[in-house]
C-alpha cells in the first residue's frame, strides 16, 4: 500500500486503521511478526506452543489502538499490558528482539509512509515498557512493585490514611 505521494502527509493515529486496510492489514502484520518469532530461539521460548490465540489478540489490540473501534476490549477487556505480560521474563534483549521483528514486519507491509512512521514510532515507544526483568534478576517483580515508596527494613504498614 505504499504511496510515495504520502511522504509528507500528516495523519492522526486513529486514521491508521482505515488507511492501511483495516483488520486484515493488522492480521497480515501480526502474521509477519509471528513468522519471525517462530524462528527466534529467545522469543519463541517465551510464547505458548499454540500461537494462534496470541496472534488474534495482538491483531485486535493493534487494530483498536490505531482506530478500529473497541474490537480488543469486546473480546479481552482492558488491555492491561503490563499485567498480561508480567509472567514472561522480558529482558532488554528480548524486548529489543521484539522491536526488531515488529519493525521488520511493519516495513514488510508497505503501508504508506505516514502510517508506517506512526506505527514504527509506537514500536519504539512501546519497547522499553515491555522490560520487566533486568539481567541478573532472579525473578520478575510483581506489577506495580517498582513504583511503591521505599520503606525501611522492618517497616510495618499501618492502616490507610
C-alpha positions in Angstrom: 0.0 0.0 0.0 3.0 2.3 -0.2 2.4 5.5 -2.0 5.4 7.9 -2.3 2.9 10.9 -2.6 2.2 10.3 1.1 5.8 11.0 2.3 4.8 14.4 3.9 1.2 13.5 4.8 0.3 14.1 8.4 -2.4 11.7 9.8 -4.0 11.2 13.1 -3.2 7.9 14.8 -6.9 6.9 14.8 -6.8 7.2 10.9 -4.2 4.4 10.6 -6.7 1.6 10.8 -8.6 2.7 7.7 -5.6 3.9 5.9 -3.7 0.6 6.0 -6.7 -1.6 5.2 -8.5 -2.3 8.4 -8.3 -5.5 10.5 -7.0 -7.7 7.6 -3.9 -5.4 7.4 -3.2 -5.9 11.1 -3.7 -9.6 10.7 -1.1 -9.7 8.0 1.2 -7.6 10.1 0.9 -9.9 13.0 1.4 -13.0 10.8 4.6 -11.5 9.5 5.7 -10.7 13.1 4.9 -14.2 14.4 6.8 -15.8 11.4 9.9 -14.1 12.8 9.1 -15.0 16.4 8.8 -18.7 15.4 12.4 -18.5 14.1 13.8 -16.6 17.1 15.0 -19.1 19.8 14.9 -16.5 22.6 11.4 -15.2 21.9 9.9 -18.5 20.8 10.7 -20.0 24.2 8.6 -17.2 25.8 5.5 -18.0 23.8 3.0 -20.9 24.3 3.0 -23.8 21.9 -0.2 -22.6 20.3 0.4 -19.2 18.8 -3.0 -18.7 17.3 -4.7 -17.1 20.3 -1.8 -14.6 20.8 -1.9 -13.7 17.1 -5.6 -12.9 17.3 -5.2 -10.9 20.5 -2.3 -8.8 19.1 -4.1 -8.1 15.8 -7.2 -7.0 17.7 -5.1 -4.8 20.1 -3.3 -3.1 17.2 -6.5 -2.6 15.3 -8.1 -1.0 18.3 -5.1 1.1 19.1 -5.0 2.5 15.6 -8.6 3.4 15.3 -10.5 0.2 14.7 -13.0 0.7 17.5 -13.2 -1.4 20.7 -12.5 -4.7 18.9 -9.9 -5.8 21.5 -11.9 -4.6 24.6 -15.0 -6.6 23.5 -13.0 -9.8 23.4 -10.4 -9.3 26.1 -11.4 -6.3 28.2 -9.0 -3.5 29.0 -5.5 -4.3 27.6 -3.7 -4.1 31.0 -0.5 -4.8 29.0 1.9 -4.7 32.0 -0.2 -7.2 33.9 -0.7 -9.5 31.0 3.0 -9.6 30.2 4.2 -9.9 33.9 4.5 -13.7 33.8 7.0 -13.5 31.0 10.6 -12.7 31.8 11.1 -9.9 29.3 14.7 -8.7 29.4 16.1 -5.8 27.4 17.5 -8.3 24.9 14.0 -9.9 24.5 12.4 -6.5 24.1 14.9 -5.5 21.5 14.3 -8.7 19.6 10.6 -8.0 19.7 11.2 -4.5 18.4 13.4 -5.7 15.5 10.9 -8.3 14.4 7.9 -6.0 14.7 9.7 -3.2 12.8 10.7 -5.6 10.1 7.1 -6.9 9.9 5.7 -3.3 9.7 8.1 -2.4 6.9 7.2 -5.6 5.0 3.6 -4.4 4.9 4.5 -1.4 2.7 2.0 0.9 4.5 2.0 4.4 3.2 4.9 6.4 4.6 2.8 8.4 7.1 1.1 5.3 8.6 4.4 3.4 8.7 6.1 6.2 10.5 3.4 6.3 13.2 3.4 2.6 13.7 7.2 2.4 13.9 7.3 5.3 16.4 4.8 3.3 18.5 7.1 0.3 18.4 10.0 2.5 19.5 8.0 4.0 22.4 6.5 0.6 23.5 9.7 -1.4 23.5 11.1 -0.1 26.8 7.8 -0.6 28.6 8.0 -4.3 27.8 11.0 -4.9 30.0 10.1 -6.4 33.3 13.3 -8.2 34.1 16.9 -6.9 34.1 19.9 -9.1 33.7 20.8 -10.7 37.0 17.3 -10.5 38.4 16.2 -13.9 39.8 12.5 -13.3 39.4 10.1 -10.8 37.8 8.9 -8.1 40.1 5.2 -8.1 40.7 3.4 -5.4 38.7 3.5 -2.1 40.4 6.2 -3.0 42.9 8.8 -0.8 41.3 6.6 2.3 41.9 5.9 1.6 45.6 7.6 4.0 48.0 10.7 2.5 49.6 10.2 1.6 53.3 12.9 1.0 55.8 13.6 -2.7 56.7 11.1 -3.9 59.3 8.5 -1.3 58.5 5.0 -2.5 59.1 2.4 -0.6 57.1 -0.4 1.0 59.2 -4.0 1.5 58.1 -4.5 3.7 55.0 -4.7 7.4 55.9 
